[in-house]
Structures are given as C-alpha cells and as structure tokens.
Amino acid sequence: MWKQHSPELGTQPRRWGHSVCLVAREFLVVWGGLKDGDMCDDLHIYHLSTRRWKSVDTSGERPSPRWGASLSPHPSNAWAAVLLGGRQGSKPMPLSEYFVLDLADMSWARYDVASLEDARKRRPDAWGGLPQPHGVAASGCPKNRYTHTAVTRYLDKQVLVYGGHGGRTRYFSDVGVLQLPGSKAAEERVTHTLAGGGFILPTACSSATAALPAGEGESVGGSDDGAVWLPVRCSGSAPPRRSGHASAVVGEHLVVSGGYNGKAVLSDLWLLHMPTLRWDECKLQAGALPPLTGHSLVAVPHSPLLVVFGGSTSRSRLSLAAYLLDVDARAASAVTPRLSPSARFWHRSVHVDGPGDRGSMLMLGGVGASGTALGDLFTLDLDTLTRSALAAALRAAGGSVPARLADAARKEAEARREKAEAPAEPAAGGAAAASRDAPCWLEDSAAIYGAPASSLAMGNGDVPSGSAALDALTE
C-alpha cells in the first residue's frame, strides 16, 4: 500500500519541520525547515504528474529562515499559499505578519495583520460596522508561535490557527481566525455571524466553495494588506495546551490529535465544531492511539476516517505505525501497510488525488532515529488501506456485522463491480478529473463529509502563463 517515489528529474530536499502545501492539486510546495542543524529558507516544488523536482529562486520580500511554520492554501488565489509563524533560532515568529507565496510569478509578499480594534480605526468603512463579541478583546492578535496547525476556510476567506509553542514553557490552546480580504459575500457572512455576542464561523467548506471566484465583488480590505485577526470565543471544554499536534478537517469538525505540553506527549483527541466553535473531547470507544507528537493526520475524502502516521512517542522513541481513525464510531485501529517507511517524526503529509476514488496520502521527509533529516517521498493508497481495514473489521465482527459496516461493504463491492464492468472511456478533464468525480464507498455521506482541502478552490492544474519555473516542471 505504501509506494516510494524516485524523481524523474531534480533532487528531493532532505528536510524536517518544513512547511508543505499542495497548490492547484498538482504542485507540492516545500519551504524552509531544518537540515543538518541549519535553518532553511529555500523553495522546492514537485510536480505530481511528471515527478519532477525543481529548486526555485523567488523575488519579493521573502520570510527569514525558520522551521515549524504553517503553509496553507490561499483562500482567494488558487496559485498562492499563506505562511504564518515559525521559529528562527530560539525566537518564535510573530503572527502580526504573514507572507504570501504566489506561484504565478514565484514571488513573496509580506503583509501586516491588524487587530479588529486597529482595523476599525484605519478602515471604518470596511470594519466599523462589525459588532464586538461580549467578553472578547478586539486588541492584539495570537501570540508569537511555531509548531501550530492551520487550515484554510475557502468560503469565508479565513485561515484558522490552533495551538503551538511560544518558546520556553509557553504552550497554547487558543483558536485564531485570520480574516483575509475576500468577496463581498464573505464580508456579509462574517458581519452577520459576529452579531449576537459571540463569534460563530459559518457553515464548513463544501465542494460548492470552488464555484466562488476569487475577488468576487468588493473586497473587505482591498488587498492582502487588509487582513485582520477576528475576536474568537469558543465554547465547551477547551483542550489542554499543546504544540507539535496534528490537525485535519472532517466535515464540519477540526480534528486535533496528540502533541506535547512541555511535560508529556499527549494521546488525546479533540473535535472543534467549526460552525459553532464548540470543543468536545473525542473519547475512543474502541482501540486507542498512543501518545504522539510530530506526527501527521490526513482525512480520507467523503468519510469520517483519518490516517495517523509516524511521530514521536517519547523523547527517544519514534513510531513507524499507521492508524485508521473513525471519528463517528470513535474507534482507532493499527494498520500494517506493506513497505512502510522508516520511523520518523516532523515529516509532512497531504492528501492528493488518485490513483483510486479516495486518493492517496503523500508523505515527505522528517527526521529519523539517527537525527538525520530524511528526503524520501512516499504515497499511501487510501483505497487499499480503507478496504483492508474494512475487511478486517468485518472478520472481527464474525456473525454479528454492524449495519453501518455491512452497508459500507455492500457499496464497496458494488462500486468495484460497476467499475470493472464499465467501458474504459477517458473522462473530460483527464485522470485527475475522473478521480475527483468517481463515486466512493461512502457516497451517501458526501453531504456530511466535505471533499479534502486539496479539491477546494485550488485551480485545475493549468499553469499560469509566463511561469517559467512551472513550465519546466510540466513540459
């Protein structure tokens, strides 16, 4: 189920604690991180289809060398990514600024982030009408940090940040919402949801997000320079503070797994319901996850499933295990894919399209038991993984098969049979489009569990004109 990839051209970067983002479904962007004790600020791009790597020179005001920064797809620009935080030397970097990498011209741009209080003074026409949630300060922004997690909310032009390390004994469990300039519709939704004394995020992302054109209507701030940190108040019991955790989006929930709190490696699991910003602990009813930090967490499309891989279980022990996590059934099971990569942590994993309906988890780099930065690239076939795990669950159930598993098995068998009997016709838009449109074994849950982030508002793979670096990768 694991497959190691060797590049057709170029050299894979050896790196750990690096920042990774999938842009336009086809380009894996790798920036910064640590290599042999040195902090990096170089940019590498990998084209999934041609399996070519390229080290790219960039222009503009690029970020300083750092590790532990987040790199997220830009919600308004399908060819850009947003960099936040990180650590330079012993110094956590501020979240009062962010950087945008634009692959169209291979340029960096730096922007300051205002607090809502400052934004009201500077742009009363845009922000003066936003109500202030009771008991939540409008001044300031999330504190300097690294090894946090960040996810993009395309519909509302936001990047949601959770947790992280502020240096020394400072660990965080706060949620920050960076509101980027976007469409007029997004501005109206944010204004509406700030009303009533509390900040409530609108409905979670869905495939309909991709239909919203970037820059539709009048933008909130006019450019990326108009971003603000919104005041946030969560309900429920908040998770303990942590850094080095892993996060992924499943349906309307942000799933947070493990991490380190300065004293111990954590094994707990938390769900943040994003429409209401309510926290709940997800206590597993079957199976268990070990304490993990520096691991990865990737959601399986259109399902309540996630894949956990790698990480450190203590200061001296690394994990090479993979776990399949079901947040609906509140169950976890260890899986043993063939040809597993070596034990590691501080690697990076993302979801990519193909080869099957559920796509694959792509994993790059990390640091191994010897302390050496790794540069290998693997993919894990999620179709095979979930099918094997489902078969194992059915065998374990014996004669008493849960209705949910039986129905899933039936749909799985029907989908495979229909696929085998169907004539081989090329789908419009190529193999990637065929993979995205194909039915999956939990097709009835598509309305509940959104598509992976890699398929939301991220372009169609057409290279921007004039981009010599991307042309060299795809030609």
N, C-alpha and C positions, 0 to 999 in steps of 0.2 A: 504493500500500500504506500510506503514511502518510496520516493524516487529521487535520486541525486542528479543534479543537472550540472553539466560542464558547459561553459560558454563556447559558442561558435566563434566569438571574437571578443577581444578585450580580457581584462583580468578582474575577477571578483574581489571586492575590497574585504580585507580582514578587519573586523570591527566588533566592538561590543558597546552597549549603552548608546548605540547610534539612533538616529531618527529616521523613520521609514514611512512612506506614504505611497499609495497606488494612485496614479493620475491617469485619467481617461481610460481606465481599465487595462491599459496595455503597458504603461511605463512605471516601473518600480523606482522610486526616487529614494536614494540613500544619502544622508548628510551627517557629518560630524561623528561623534563617538570617541572611543578610546582605542588606541593601537600601540602595543608595546610601551605603555605608560605615557604616551603622548596624546594630547587632545587634538582633535582634527576639525577642520572647517572646509574640507573638500566635498565636492558633489559628484556622485556617481549615479548613472541612470542605466537601467536594464530593461530591454525591450522583450516582453514575454514571447512574442511570436517568432522573432529571429534569434533569440537567445544571445543577444549581443550586449556587452557592457561598454560604457564609454565614460571616461573621466572628463568632466565638463568645466570649462572656465566660465565664470559668471561676472557680470558687471553690476554696478549699483552699490548700495550700502549693505554689505553682507554681514551676517552675525559673526561675532567673535567665536573662536574655537570653544566647544563645550560638549558635554555629554548629558544624557538624561533629559533632553528637551523633547517636547511633543511636536509632531509634524502632522497636520490634519488637512484633508481636502478643503479648499476654499469654497464656501457655500455659494458664491456668486460667480466664480470663474473656474470653468471646468479644467483649465490648464494651469492652475495655481495651487499652492499649498501654504498653510499658515504655521509658522514656527513660534512656540511660546516657551519661555523659561529655559531651564537647563542649568548646568554647573560649569563654571570656569575656574580652574584651580580649586580653591576651597570656598569659592563665592557662589551662592545661589543667584541666578539672574532674575531681574525684575519682571513682573507681569504688567508693569505700567507701559510696556512697549511690546510690539510684536513685529515679526518680519514676514513678508510675503515673497515667495519664490514663484516667478512667472516663467513657465517653460516655453512660452511663445517666443520670448527673446532672451531667455536664460539670464534674467536679471533679478536682483534682490532689491527690496524697498523696505525701509524701516518706518514704523508709524508709532506715534504716542497714543496711549489709550487714556481717555478722560474718565473721571468718575461721573456719575449722573449729576452730582451737585455742580461740578465744573461745566459739564455739558449744558446744563440749564442756563448758566451764566453766559457761556460762549455762543450758544445757538438756541435762544429761547423760542425761535420759530419752529425748530425741529423737536426740542426736548422739553420745552416749558410746560406742555400740557400733560406730561406723564405723571400720574399720581405716585406718591411715596408710600410703600407698604408700611404699616404701623410697626414700630419697634425695630426697623431695619435701617441702618445708617446709609446715607447716599454718598458719603465721602469715602475716599480711598478705593483700593482695589485689592484683590487677593495678594497676599504677601509673596515675596521672592521665594522661588521653589524649583526643585527638579525632581525627577522620577515620579512625577504625577501622571495622570492619564487625561486624554482629551478626545472628545468625539464631536463630529460635525452634525448640526441640525440644519439641513438644507432649506426647509420650507421657511424657517424664520431667521435665516442668515446668522446663525449663532454657533459658537464653539463652547461646549460645556466642559469645564475642567473640574477634576476631583482629586483631592488628597495631595500627597507629595511631601518632600523633605525640605526644611528651611535651613539646614545646617545645624551642627551640634545636636541638641536634644529637641529641636523643633520639628514636630510632625503634624500634619494637617488632616482634617476630615471635613473640610468645607467644600461647598459646591460654588464654583464661579461661572457666570454666564457672560461671555464676551459677545456683545451685540455688534455685528459688523454692518456697515451700510448695505442696504439691500432694496427690495422692491417696496413700493408704497403699500401693497397688501400686507407685507410683513410688518411694516411700521404700525399699521392699524391694528393688527392682531396683538402686537406687544403692548400697545397703548391700552387695548381692551383688557388684556389679562393682568396688567398691573393694577387695575382698578379693584376695589373691594378689600383693600387692606393686606393683600398678600400677593406674592409673585407666583403665578401659575404658568408653566410652559404650555403652549398649545399642543394639539394632537401630534403624536410622534410621526416621524418621517414615513412616507409610503412611496410606492413607485410613482404616484402622481406628482411627486416633487420634481421629477425630471422635466415635467411639462412647463415649469415656471422659467421663463427666460431670465438670464442674468440682467440685472439693471432695469427690470420692468418698472415703468412709471418713474416717479420722483423718489430718489434715494433719501435715506434719513440724514446722512451727513454729507452727501455729495461725492465722497471718495472714501478710500480706505482710511483716510485720516480722521474720519468722523466716528470711529468706534468708541463704545463706552462699555464699562463693566456695569451690568444691571444689579440692583439690590436683590438679594435672594433670601428667602426664608423657607427652610424645609420643615416638614412635619414628620411625626413618627420618631422612633428611637434611632439616632444617628449612629453610624458605625464608629468604632474606636479609630483614633488617628493612625495613619499609616503612610508608607511610601513603598515603592517597588511592587505595588499590587498590579493586577491586570484587570482590564475592563473591556466590555463589549456590549453592543446593543442587541437585545432580543425583543422584538415587538415594541411595546411602549416602555420597556424597562432598560435601565442601565444596570448591567450585572458587574459587581465588583468582587474580585476573588483574591484572598490572601494578602500578602505584603509583610512589612516589617515595621514595628512600632518603637524601635530603639532598645527593646529588651528581648523580644521573642519574635520568631517567624510565625505568621498567623495562618490559620486554616479555614477561617470563616468565610461565609458567602452572603452578600447583601444585594438587595434589589431596590433601585430608585425608580419609582413610577414617575416618569418624566412629565406627563400631563399635569400632575398634582404636586410634584416634588415631595413625595412621601417615601420615607425609608422603611423597609421591612427586612428583617433577617431571614434568609432562606435556609432554614434548618433541614438538612438532608434526612429523609426518612429511610433511605436505603443506600448502602455504600458510604464512602467517605473520601474526602480529599485530604492529602497530607498537608502539613504546613509548607507553604511555598512562597518564595519571593523571587523577583526577576524572571518569572515565567511568562507564558503567553496564553491568550484566551481569544478564540476565534469562533464566531457564531456560524452555525450551519443554516443556510438560507431556508426561509419558509418553514421553520420548525422551532421547537423550544430547546434545541440541542446546541451545545457548545463543546469545543475541543480544548482541553488544557494540555500544555506540553512544557516539559523541562522545568527549570527553576532550581533554586537552592532550598533545601530543607533545613539547613543549619549553616553555620559559618564554614563548615568543612566538607559538607556533603551535597553533591549535585544530583539531580534527578534526570533520568532519560525516559521516564514513563509518560504515557499519554493517557488521558482520562476523557470519557464521554460523559457530559453533564446534561441532565434533563431538568430544567428549572420548573417545568409543570409538574412532573412526577416527584420532584425534589429527590432525585437519585443520581448517584455517580458510580461509574464502573471503570476499572482499569482496562485498557485495551492494549494489545501487544502487536502492533503492526510490524510486518516483516521489514528488514533492512533499516531498523531505526537509527537515526543519527546518534552520535555520541552524547553523553550527558553534558549539559551546559546551562548557563543562565545569562540574563541580559542579552538574549537574542531578540529578534523581532519577527512577528508573524502577521500576515494579512490574508484576507480571502481573495481568491482570483477565480475567474470564470474557467469552466472546463476542467477535465475532459468530459465529465458527466453532468447530469442535471444539477447536482448540488455544488459543483465546482471543487476547488482544492484549497488547502491551507498551504501557503508558501512561507517558508521559514529561512531566515538568513542570519549567519554569524553567531555571535555570542562569545562567551569565554568558557573554556573547558577546565578540567580538573587541574591541569598544569599551570593555569593562569595565563595561557596564551590566547590571544584573540583568534577566533575562527573565521574562515572566509567561505565556508561551504554553503550551498543553496539546495534545499530540498522542497519537494511538494508532497503533500499527503492527500490522497484521493478520498474525498469525503463520501462519495457514493459507496465505495467499497467498505469504508470504515463503518458507516451507519448501518449498512446491510449486514455486516458481520456481527455488529453489536446487537442488532435486532434478532438475528438468528440465535445468538447466544441467550438472549432474554427469553425467547420462545422455548428453547430447550430447557432452560432453568425452570420455566413455569410448569413443565410437564403437562398433565392433562387439564390443568386449570389455567387457561390462557386469558389474561385480561382483555376485555373487549377492545381497548384502545390499541393494544399491540396486535391483536388479531386483525383488526381493520387495517392497520398500517401494513401488515404483512400481505394482506389481500391486494391492497393498492400497489404495493411494490411488485408483486408477481404480475398483476395486470399491466402495469407500465412497462415492465421488461418484455412481456409477450407482445404488446402492441408495437413497441419499438422494433422488435425482431421481425414482425410481420409487415411493417410499413415499408413501402418502396423507398429506396435511397434517393431522395431529391434534395439538392442543395437549397438551403434556406436563404431568403433575401437578407443581405447584410452579412453573410459569411458565417463561419463556425461559431464565432462569439455570440452573434445574434441568435443562432439556433439554440445554443446552450441556455441563453437567458430566457427564451420563450418556451422551452420544453416544460411539460408538467413534471411535478415532483411527487414523491410518495406521500407528502402531507399537503397535497394541493388544496384540500378543503380548509386548511388553516392559513392560506395566503392572506386572508383579510385580517388575521390576528397578528401574524408574524411577518414583519416587513422584509423587503429584499435586503441583501447585505449592502453595507455602505458603498462597496465598490461599484454598485449598479445604480446609484442615485446621483443624478445631475453631474455625471463625470465625463460627459463627452462620448463620442462614438469612435474614437481612435483615429480620426482624420487629423493628420499632422498640420499644425498651423503653418501657413505659407511663410517662407523666409527663415524657418528654424533649421539652420544647417546641422546642428547637433542631433536633432531628432531625425532629420533626413538621413544622416549617416547610419543611424540605428535601424531604420526601416527599409532602406533601399535594397 
